[in-house]
Amino acid sequence: MDALFLVYNLCLMTFYSLPLALAVFVYFKGKRDALHLYIAVLFLSYILNNIVIYMTESISWFSTFYDSTFMSVPTVRTLIFISTFYCMVKINERALRLENRYRQIAALLLLFVFLLLVPMLPNSAFKVWLYYGSCQLFTFLLGIYSIFRVKRAPEGHYPEYVTRNYRRILLWTILFSVIIEIEDTIVIFNFDVYTDTVVKIINRSFSEDVESLYFAVVALLYLINLIQVKVSDSAEETAQTENIPVIPENVAAAIPADSGNSTDTYSKFYLFCRKYQLTTREQDIMRKLLENKNNTDISEELFISIGTAKTHIHNIFSKLEVKKRSQLIDKYNAFQDKELESEGGFYE
């Protein structure tokens, strides 16, 4: 059994370490976006929490000391919880672009005060249930509040990945908070021991482990995609420096092998981009500019930082010799009209 718990904990630590390492890598290699720092701290909190729990499972004297201390001054557990929830709040703020951020921070401070006051109650299962239950209630309400904000937002306010993917993450977070609370209630009132002489607590919540693993997978997919985008951008910048033409994949796939460079093969959009030597990433951003997307929407939909988006937009303006987005759209429309007159059709 001890060997099984060791393997189980090593697997958890590995899963937590991967997004932690990638988040730190992206933070220092990129624009040092605070979002990646919060992700790193979140999984560092998971690692520290798992180390403490494993020690209570494998070291007898530490388990006795930790359980008795928890009933009077649960400082370690409280600090880990607060740091975890703080990172969740900040990540949620960044994802939803919340303006009034003080509500969530105020709720977190209220939770912190409550966790400090709970130990003053007499030792009982109800006391421990209040402690852990308040944490799950905070997570539940955070998820409900966030989904409410997404649902009440005007159409088009959030990019598609928020209304679909992030909303699904919030729904899973709410579901996990309910499942964890059910497991905690069963364990606290049926398996833990709380008497004047003996205190024996099962500190591990397997539902909580599953929740943290789910977050690890989500973070890994996000960070890996972000790294791939950055690598792609670097390749495009190198190609542009060496004057290597870059053809979008969707256009290249539509080119017959023996068609050469016939203008009939390409869309007018690509002809425009080719005329002004826009890279693939600049073409992606050009499409967003034609859709009247702002810098924040562009950065979020293309998974790049706002600084990177602004740099690409500046390069596009320089190549097109324009200073405003309205001038860019006018120039694009004028090009379309000219091509229609010269070729008598529109190929898309």
SVG drawing of the C-alpha trace seen along z (x, -y; Angstrom):
<svg xmlns="http://www.w3.org/2000/svg" viewBox="-27 -58 45 60">
<polyline fill="none" stroke="black" stroke-width="0.4" points="0.0,0.0 2.9,-2.4 4.4,-1.7 1.1,-2.4 0.7,-5.7 4.3,-6.6 3.6,-5.9 0.3,-7.8 2.0,-10.8 4.9,-10.8 2.4,-10.7 0.6,-13.7 3.8,-15.6 4.8,-14.9 1.5,-16.2 1.7,-19.4 5.4,-20.0 4.8,-20.0 2.5,-23.0 4.6,-24.7 7.8,-24.3 6.1,-25.4 4.4,-28.4 7.8,-29.6 9.4,-29.0 6.8,-31.0 6.9,-33.7 10.6,-34.3 10.9,-33.7 7.8,-35.7 6.5,-39.1 6.4,-38.1 2.6,-38.1 1.4,-37.8 -1.2,-35.2 1.7,-32.6 3.1,-33.6 -0.3,-32.9 -0.5,-29.5 3.0,-28.6 2.1,-29.6 -1.2,-27.7 0.6,-24.4 3.3,-25.2 0.5,-25.4 -0.8,-22.1 2.7,-20.5 3.2,-21.9 -0.3,-20.7 0.4,-17.2 3.7,-17.0 2.0,-17.9 -0.8,-15.4 1.6,-12.6 3.7,-13.2 0.5,-12.8 -0.1,-9.5 3.4,-8.1 4.9,-9.6 3.1,-8.7 4.4,-11.4 3.9,-14.1 0.3,-13.0 -0.4,-13.3 1.3,-16.7 -0.4,-18.0 -3.9,-16.9 -3.7,-18.3 -2.2,-21.6 -4.9,-21.8 -7.7,-21.7 -6.2,-24.7 -4.2,-26.8 -4.4,-25.4 -1.9,-28.0 -0.2,-25.8 -3.5,-24.6 -5.0,-28.0 -2.0,-29.6 -2.0,-27.0 -5.8,-27.4 -5.6,-31.2 -2.7,-31.1 -4.5,-28.6 -7.7,-30.6 -5.9,-33.9 -4.3,-32.4 -7.7,-31.1 -9.2,-34.6 -6.4,-36.3 -6.5,-33.8 -10.3,-34.2 -9.9,-38.0 -7.5,-37.8 -9.7,-35.3 -12.9,-37.3 -11.3,-40.8 -13.2,-41.8 -13.1,-45.5 -14.5,-45.5 -11.9,-43.1 -12.4,-44.1 -15.5,-41.9 -13.6,-38.7 -10.7,-39.9 -13.1,-41.1 -14.7,-37.6 -11.3,-36.0 -10.4,-38.2 -13.8,-37.3 -12.9,-33.6 -9.5,-34.1 -11.0,-35.8 -13.5,-33.0 -10.8,-30.3 -9.0,-32.1 -12.1,-32.2 -13.2,-28.6 -10.4,-27.1 -11.9,-29.0 -14.9,-26.6 -14.9,-23.5 -13.3,-20.4 -15.9,-18.5 -16.6,-17.1 -18.9,-20.1 -16.0,-22.4 -13.8,-20.7 -16.8,-20.5 -17.3,-24.3 -13.6,-24.8 -13.5,-22.8 -17.1,-23.5 -16.4,-27.3 -13.6,-26.6 -15.8,-24.6 -18.5,-27.2 -16.1,-29.9 -15.1,-27.9 -18.8,-27.1 -19.8,-30.8 -16.7,-31.9 -17.8,-29.6 -21.4,-30.7 -20.5,-34.4 -18.1,-33.9 -20.7,-32.0 -23.2,-34.7 -20.8,-37.4 -20.2,-35.5 -23.9,-34.9 -24.8,-38.6 -22.1,-40.0 -23.2,-41.6 -22.9,-39.4 -19.3,-39.5 -17.9,-40.9 -15.9,-37.7 -14.0,-35.7 -15.3,-32.3 -12.8,-30.4 -14.3,-32.1 -17.9,-31.5 -17.2,-27.9 -14.0,-26.5 -13.6,-28.6 -17.3,-28.3 -16.9,-24.5 -13.9,-24.8 -16.1,-26.9 -18.9,-24.3 -16.5,-21.5 -15.1,-23.7 -18.6,-24.0 -19.3,-20.3 -16.0,-19.4 -16.8,-21.8 -20.0,-19.9 -18.4,-16.4 -15.5,-17.4 -18.0,-18.7 -20.0,-15.5 -16.8,-13.4 -15.6,-15.7 -19.0,-15.4 -18.9,-11.6 -15.3,-11.3 -15.5,-13.9 -18.7,-12.6 -18.1,-8.8 -14.3,-8.1 -12.5,-10.9 -12.1,-10.8 -12.5,-13.9 -12.4,-13.4 -10.7,-15.1 -7.8,-12.7 -7.6,-11.5 -7.8,-13.4 -7.4,-11.4 -8.1,-13.2 -8.1,-11.8 -6.5,-14.8 -6.6,-13.6 -9.6,-14.3 -9.4,-12.1 -12.0,-14.3 -9.8,-17.3 -6.9,-15.4 -9.0,-14.7 -9.9,-18.4 -6.3,-19.5 -5.3,-17.0 -8.1,-18.4 -6.7,-21.9 -3.2,-20.5 -4.3,-19.1 -6.1,-22.4 -3.0,-24.4 -0.7,-22.1 -2.9,-22.3 -3.0,-26.1 0.8,-26.5 1.8,-24.0 -0.4,-25.8 1.1,-29.1 4.7,-27.8 3.8,-26.4 2.4,-29.8 5.5,-31.6 7.7,-29.1 5.6,-29.7 5.9,-33.4 9.7,-33.1 9.8,-31.0 7.8,-33.6 10.0,-36.4 13.0,-34.4 11.4,-33.7 10.5,-37.4 14.1,-38.5 15.5,-36.1 12.8,-37.2 11.3,-33.7 7.7,-33.8 5.2,-32.4 2.0,-30.9 -0.9,-30.2 -1.7,-26.5 -5.3,-26.8 -4.2,-28.6 -1.3,-26.2 -3.6,-23.2 -5.9,-24.6 -3.2,-25.2 -3.1,-22.5 0.3,-21.0 0.6,-22.3 -1.1,-25.6 2.0,-27.7 1.3,-31.2 -1.9,-31.9 -3.9,-34.6 -7.1,-32.6 -5.8,-30.2 -5.6,-32.7 -8.2,-34.7 -8.2,-38.5 -7.3,-38.6 -4.1,-36.6 -3.2,-38.7 -3.5,-41.8 -1.3,-40.2 1.2,-39.0 1.4,-42.5 2.4,-44.0 4.5,-41.0 2.5,-40.2 3.7,-37.1 1.3,-34.4 0.8,-35.8 0.3,-39.3 -2.3,-37.8 -4.1,-36.3 -4.1,-39.7 -5.1,-41.4 -8.3,-39.3 -9.1,-40.3 -8.5,-44.0 -11.0,-43.7 -13.4,-42.2 -13.0,-45.4 -11.4,-43.4 -9.6,-45.4 -6.1,-44.6 -7.4,-42.5 -9.7,-40.4 -6.8,-39.8 -4.4,-38.7 -6.9,-36.4 -8.3,-34.8 -4.8,-34.2 -3.2,-33.3 -0.6,-36.0 0.2,-38.8 -1.2,-42.3 2.4,-43.5 3.0,-41.0 -0.4,-41.9 0.5,-45.6 3.9,-44.9 2.3,-43.0 -0.3,-45.7 2.5,-48.3 4.3,-46.3 1.2,-45.9 0.5,-49.7 4.1,-50.3 3.9,-48.0 0.6,-49.4 1.8,-53.0 -1.3,-53.8 -1.8,-55.3 -5.3,-54.3 -7.5,-51.2 -10.0,-53.0 -7.3,-53.8 -6.3,-50.2 -9.9,-49.1 -10.2,-51.7 -7.0,-50.6 -8.1,-46.9 -11.5,-47.8 -9.8,-49.9 -7.6,-46.9 -10.6,-44.6 -12.4,-47.0 -9.4,-47.3 -9.0,-43.6 -12.7,-43.2 -12.4,-45.7 -9.2,-44.1 -10.3,-40.5 -14.1,-40.7 -14.7,-38.4 -14.0,-37.5 -12.3,-34.3 -12.4,-33.3"/>
</svg>
